[in-house]
Amino acid sequence: MSRTEDLVAHLTARIREGVIRPGERLPTESALVSEHGVSRTVVREAVSRLQAAGLVETRHGRGSFVLAQPSSTRFEVGAAGELTAADVLDLLEFRAAAETEAAALAARRRTAAQLADLREAVDAFAAAADNPSAAVHADFRFHLRIALASGNRYFADLLRSFGPGMIVMHRDRLPPDADRFARIAAEHEHVYAAIERQDADAARAAVRVHLSNSRARFQAAQAEP
């Protein structure tokens, strides 16, 4: 992947994740040159490709701004606390079907920048043991960034339509205990390691194990008094 393509992928991911929101300005040309260690020519070509993709528009003398994207949402998932137990189990079953293949594709296609983004999400989750809300959002970023790294936008569109509400761990009950939280963090590490070494089969299996364990943890929590 060329430097231009890598920068396009990085900025596209930031836009798709909502880190740079519609109406907000992209970092300046100088800032992108400094942050990514590329030439101004690379930055200009990357912005041109984002314009061609309909993601940004450049306003003379003001910079490039992110455009609002047409909504492609076809699924609605409420906040975790609004889902019934049956909803959660169905959602986990559905996610397993989609996210295992997304992980396999991510292992084959991920860039160095996408791997670094995934590492950030893994670390943010591990550091949020005492902050339930931060842990939920870091967990969501982890899964969304795998979908983005797959190179197939439909996986990311699907997860964005779900939002953080797809994370089955309730904000007011996370973490239920330190050991359980540590096991979740370890599962994230296993997924990350498989994607890092570009082992598609291992990535697929690691996500399947993670979501199967999530289902078992949820069922166990439901049985608790």
N, C-alpha and C positions, 0 to 999 in steps of 0.2 A: 504494500500500500504506500502511495506517495505521500509526501508531507501535506500536500493540498488535500488529498482524500482523507488523511488522518484528522486534519483540522475541521473539515466539513463534518466528519462523523462525530467529532467531539462537540461541535456547536449544535449539530442537529439533536444529539442526545440531550444537551442542556435545554433546548427548546421543547423537545418532546416530554421531558421530565417536568417541565414547568419551572425550572430554575431561572430561566429567562422567560418572562411571561409576555403575552401579547401586549403590545404597546410600549414595552421596555426597549431601551437601546442596547445593541450589542456592545461589548467592550470596544474601546477605540482601536484603531489600527495599531498605534504605538503599543498599547497594552497587550494586544494579541501577539505582536512581534516579540515583546519582552517575555511574556508568559510561556510561549510555546517554542521560542528559539528559532523562529522561521523568518524568512524575508518578507518585505512588504508585498512583493509580487505574489507570494504564496497566500498571504492574507487576502489580497484583492481578488485573486482567483477563487478562493474559498467563499468569500461573500457573494461573488458573482454566481456561484453555483447554488448558494442558498436562495438568491433572488430567483433564479430559474426554476427552483423547486417550489416557489411560492411561499417560502418560510419567512422571508424578510423583504423589506423595501428600503431603498436608500433615499433619504431626503437631502437635497443639496444643502450643504453647509451645516447639517445637523447630525448626520450619521445614519446608521442602518438600524431599523426598528423591526421587532418581531411582529408578524401579522397574526391575527386571530385565525385559527384553523377551523374549518367546518367540523361540526361535531359528528363523529362516526360511532358514537356510543350506541350499543345495542343491548347492553346489560346494565342493570342497576343493582348495586349491593349497598345496603344500608350500613350504618356504623355497626361495629361488631356486636355491641350490646342489643341492637335491634333485630338481629337474626335469631330465628328459632334454632334449636339444636339440630333439627332435620335439615334446615337451610345450610348450616355450617358443614354438616357431613356431606351434603350434595355438592357444595362449593369445593370442598377439598378433593372430592372425587373428580370433579370437572377440571380443577386446576392440575391435578396429577396428569391427566391426559394431555394437557397443553404444555405445561411447564417442563415436563421431562424432555420433550422433543426440542423445546426452546433451548434448554441447557446443552443438549448435544450439539445443536447448531452453533451456540455461543462458543463451545470448546473448539470447534473447527474454524470459526470466523473472527473471534474476538481480536481487537487490536490491543497494543500496549496501553493506550489511553483508556480503553474500556476496562482492561484488567485492573488498572490503577483505580478507576472509579468503583469497581466491584470490591477491591481491597478496602477502600474508604468505608463502604457500607458495612462490610464485615466487622471492621474495627469499631465503627460507631455503635453497632448493636452490642458488641461485647462490652463497651464502655458504659452502656446505659442500663446496667442491672438495677440501679436504684431510681430510674426515671422511666416509668411505664410508657408514657406518651412518646418520649424520644425513642424508646426501644421499638415500639410499633412502627413509627415512621422510618426508622433505620431498616427494620425488617422488610418493609414495603419497598424501600429503595433497592435493597439487595435483590429482590425478585424482579423488580422493574428493570434494573440494569442488566440482569441476565437476559431478559427479553430483548432489550435494546441491542445487546451484543450478538444476538442471534442473526441480525442482519435482515430480519423479516419484520416489517413494521406492524403486521397484524398481531403478532404476539404482544408487542408493547401497547398497541391500541387497546387490546383486550384488558390488560392489567390496569391501564390508566382508567378504563371505564369502571373497573372495580374500585380503585382507590384504596387507601389504607384500611378501609372496612373489610377487605378480604383477609386481613390478618386475624386469625381466630382467637388470639390471646387477648382477652379483655383488658382494657387499660387499667381498670381498677383491681385486677387480679394478677397482673404481671409485675414481677415474677412470682409464681406461687411459692417457689422455694429456690435457694441458690443452686442446688444440684440440677434441678429441672432446667433452669436458665442456662447453666453451663452446658448441658447436653444439647440444647438448641444452638448455642454458639458453636459447639464442636461440629454439629451437622453442617452449619454454614461453612466452616473451615474445610470440610470434606468436599463440598460442592466447589468452593473456590479452588482448591488444590487440583481437582480434576480439570477445571476450565483452564487453570494456569498451565498445566502440562499438555493441554489440548487433547485430552482423552475423552472422546465423545461418549463412548459406552459407559465409562466411569461417571461422567457428569450426569448422564441420564439416570443411572442407578442411584447416585447420591441424592438427587432431587426426589426420586421416588421414595427412597428410605425416609428422607426428611418429611415429606408430606404424609407418608404412612404413619410416622411417629407423631406428627401433629394431630392426626386423626385419633390415634390411641390416647394421646395426652388430653385431648378435648373430652373424649368419652370418660376418661378417668376423673377429670375435673367435674363432669356432670354428675358422677356417682358420689362425689364427696358430699358430706352433710353441710 
